[in-house]
Amino acid sequence: MADYINDNEIPVFLINGFLESGKTAFINYTISEEYFHIEGNTLLVITEQGEVEYDEKLLKREHTYPEIIEDQEEMTAEQLQSLLKKHGAERVIIEFNGMWDPARLELPKDWVVYQQLTIMSGLTMDMYLNNMRSLMGPMLKNSELCIVNRCDGVEKEKLYSWKKQLRPMLLKGSDIVMENRFGEIPLDTTAEDLPYDVTQDPILIEPEDYGTWFLDIRDYPERYQGKNVQFTACIMKHPMFPKGWFVPGRMAMTCCEADMSFLGYMAYYKDIDRFADDSWVKLTAKIDFREMEAYEGKGPVLEVTRMIHTGEIREPAGF
């Protein structure tokens, strides 16, 4: 993602999601908002057509020119550049087909994805999660916001479950918003919702709760600042780490069996040389939050006070 737009770059807003998820309605709404208005022209690339249509009067008023590309093979950098030139556009909105592979999206060299959003429908969310995770993972991987609309009548317990399953597929710092016809549904996770007690000293993280802790400390750092934690993990060392530094973590399935990732945070232990890479340990550590190059910003740092060898946990961490 770009934090700012250079005058020589073309900003791209990528809106993805499955058919009938509400992408067109979201783009219609966004284009109509004052904050999204520009003096120049906008190219709108449509890759699939659902039941909701674009407001032609709105598009004309906002100098937005739609072009349909229904085959991903035809969506080349050359074709996109040609459409941009045809309309004299200064920015691009792409309504991206949820069944296409985002990794194959080829943009002209001076185009920059300024914002990527994923739109999903609460009416079909269970079907997505049960049968289409392999498609959801790539779709969500680089999205900074996921909006789940049409959640009217859905119990909060179900909404929390959806949020918990979506979170590992998203970028660090990204947001998940659940909406009904009245707008956003507040869904802050409280300490009481967690499967462990954050008032304990140390906070004991059972193997089955590691994934929950990994995400919660990222989303709610104020719960953990200065507290002690204890969990079992595998040691990962790297020759580029400064002396004493390592990452204790667990393998986890973020969206499907083919997408396994090692999840852990930077840690320091003065006696880490006594422990081999890939060995399993039970550790106790004090939690701090610092600017770290590995995070490209601020993140959790574990100051290990005690560590002993222990047995391997073969099952991947769950969420």
N, C-alpha and C positions, 0 to 999 in steps of 0.2 A: 504494500500500500504506500501511496505517496502522502507525505505529511503536508506538502504544499505543491503548487503547480507552477512550473516554469513557463514563461511566455512562449517558449519554443515547443511546448508539449501539448498534446491533445488529451484532456481529461476524459476518462471512461468510467461510467457508472454501470456496474455489472449486477443485474438483478436475476437471480436464478431460482429454480424451484420446479416442482412437477407440474404437469398440465392441470389446470383448474385449481391451482393453489392460491390464486389471487394476485399474480404478478401484474397483470394488466390494470386491475383496479388500483393497485399500489402506485404504479407509474402515472396513471391518470391523476391521482391525488397529488403526487409529488410535483408534477409539472405545473399544477394549478397554484401551488404555494408560492408566496412572494419571495421567500428566501432562495428558491431554486431558479428564479427568473434571471435571464441574461439578455443583453442587447442583441447578441449575435444569433446564429442559427444552431439548431441541435439536430444531429442525426440519430434517429431511433431505429435500431436494428431489431426486427421481430423474427424469432426463429421457430415459433409455433403459434397457432391461432386457436384460442379457446372460445367459450361461449360469450365472454365479456369482450366488447369491442372498444377501440379507442374513440375518444370524443374528438371528431374531426374539427369542430369549431375551436375546441381548446388547443389542439395541435397547431392549427393555423394561427391562432392568436399568439401562441408562444413560439412561433417560428420553428416548429419541430416537424421534421420530415421523415415519415416512416418508410422503411424498406424491408421487404420480406426475404429471408434466406432460410429455406426449409431443409437444406442438406448441409451437414457440417463440412463435407468435402468442398463445398462451394464457398465456405466462409474463410477465404484466404486473406492474408495481409494486403495483397494487391487489390482484391475485390473491395475490401473495406476502405482502403485509401481512395479508390475510384469513387465510391459512394460519398465519401467525405467531400471530395473535390466537386462532385456533381451538385451538391447542395450548399457549398461554401460554408460548411459547418465548423463551429469552434469547439464543440464538445460532442460526446457520443453516449447514448444510453443503449445498452444491449439487454434485451429480454431473452435470457439464455435458456435453452431447452434443458430440462432437468435430466433427460435421458442421454445427453451428450457428455463426452469426456472433457472436463474443464482443462485438463493438462494438454489437450490438443488445440486449445484456442490460440491462434496465431494473430498477433496484433502488429500493425506497422511499428517500426522502431521508435517513433516519436510519440506513440500513444502510451498513456500511463493509467493503470487502474487506480483511480482515486478512491473509490469505495465499492466494496462488494457486499451485497446483501442476499440472504436466502429467505424466501417466502414459503411457508408451509401451511397446510390446512389442518385444523383440529379434527375435522370430520374424517380424515383418512390417516391421522398420525399413527395410530396403532398398526395399520397395515404397512406404513412406511417402515416403522421400527422392526416389525416382525419379518418382513419379506424383502425390503429394499435398502438395507443398511450399506451394502456394497456400493450403492449409488449415492446414498446420503453423505458418506464420508468425504469423497472428493468434492462434492458440492459445498459442504460446510467448511472444508479445510482452511480456506483463505477468506472466509466471510467474517466481517467484524460485527455483523448483526444478523440474528435469526428471528424472524417474526412468525409466530404461530397464530394465525387468525381463526375465526369461527369456533371459538372455545366456549360458546354459550352453553350452559347447562353441564359443563364438565366439572366434576368434583375436584377440589384443590389437591387432594391426594394424588389424583391422576396427573394433574398439571405438574406437580413436583416430580413425579416419576418420569414424565417426558423430559423435563428440564435436566434431570440427573443423567438421563441417557444421551441427551444431545450435547451436554457440556464437554465431554472428552473429544468430540469431533471438531470443536471450534478452536480458534486462535486464543492464546492467552490475552485476557483483557477484553474479549468480545462479549456481546450482550445477547441474552435471550429474552424476548418479549412475548408474553401470551396476551391475546386480545379477544374480547367479545364485542358485541355491537355497541357497547358503551365506551370502549377504549381499552387501555392497558389494564391487566389484572395484576395487582401487587403480589409478588411471590418471593419476598426475602426469606431466605432460609435462616431460621433461628437456631440458637445453640441447642434448644430442646429437641429439634428435629434430627440431631446427629445421633449415630449409633454408639457414640462414646461420650464420656463425661469430660468436658473441657475445664471443669473446676478441679479435676484430679491433679496431683503433682507426684510423678509425671502423668501426662495424659497417655493412657494406654491404648495403642492402636492395634487391634487384633488383625491378623492377616487378611480376613475377609473385608475389613474396613479401610484398607490402605488407600484404595482408589478414591473413596469418599474424602478421606483426609487430604490427599494430594490436591484435589480440586478445591476443597473448602478453604485451605490455607492460602490458596491463590486468590480466591474471591473475597475472603473476609480476613485479611491479615490482622486486623485489630483484635480478633479473638485469640491470637496466638503469640503476639509480641511479648517477649520476655518469659514465656512459659517453657516448661520442660516437656519433652515428648519421648515416648519409648515405642520402638517398632522393630520388626525383623526385615532385613533387606539384603540385597546382593551388592557387593562393592564393585564400582566401576572407576578405574584409574585412567589417567591420560598423561602422556609425557609432557603435554603443554600446560598441565596444571601446576601452579606453584607448590613448593614443598609443603606437605601436610594436608593438601586439599584432595578431595575425591567426591564421588557422587554415590550415595547409597540409594537403591531404588528397586523397582519391580517391573517386570514385563507386564504389559496390559494390552487388551484388545480394545482399541479405540472405536472401531466401527464394525469390523468383520475379522474373520480368522486370518485373512491375508494381510491385515494391517495391524501388526504388533509393534509397540513402541516401549522403550525403556523410560520409565517415569521416575524421576528423582530430583532432588535439589542439592545444590552445592553444600558441602560439609567440610569442616576442619577438625583434624584430630592429630595431636602431636606425635602419637605412636602409630600412625597409619602404616608405616613401613613394616610393622609386625604382621600385617594382614595382606594376603595375596589378592591380586585382581580376580574377580569372579567368585570370591569366597562369600559365604553367607554369615551374617552377623546379627546379633541383637544389640541395639545401641540405645543409649540415652543421651539426649542432646538438648541444649537450650536454644530457643528459636529467636533469631534476630532478622531484620530486614535491611538489606544494604544494596547500594549500587554495585552491580557486578557485570563485568564484560560478558560473561556467559549468558546473562539475561538480557543484555543490551538495555539495561535499566535496573530498576530496583526489584529485588525478589527475596525469597526466604533463604536464610543461611543457618545451617545447623552447627552449633559449637558443641562437638561431642565430648561428653565428660566420662563416659564408660562404654566399652564395647567388648563383646565376647563372641567367640565362634559359636555357631549354631547350625541346625540342619537346614537343608534346602527346602524351599516351598515350590513345588512343581507347578501348581495351578497359577495361571496368570491372574493379576489383580482385577477385581471387578469394580463396577461403579453402581 
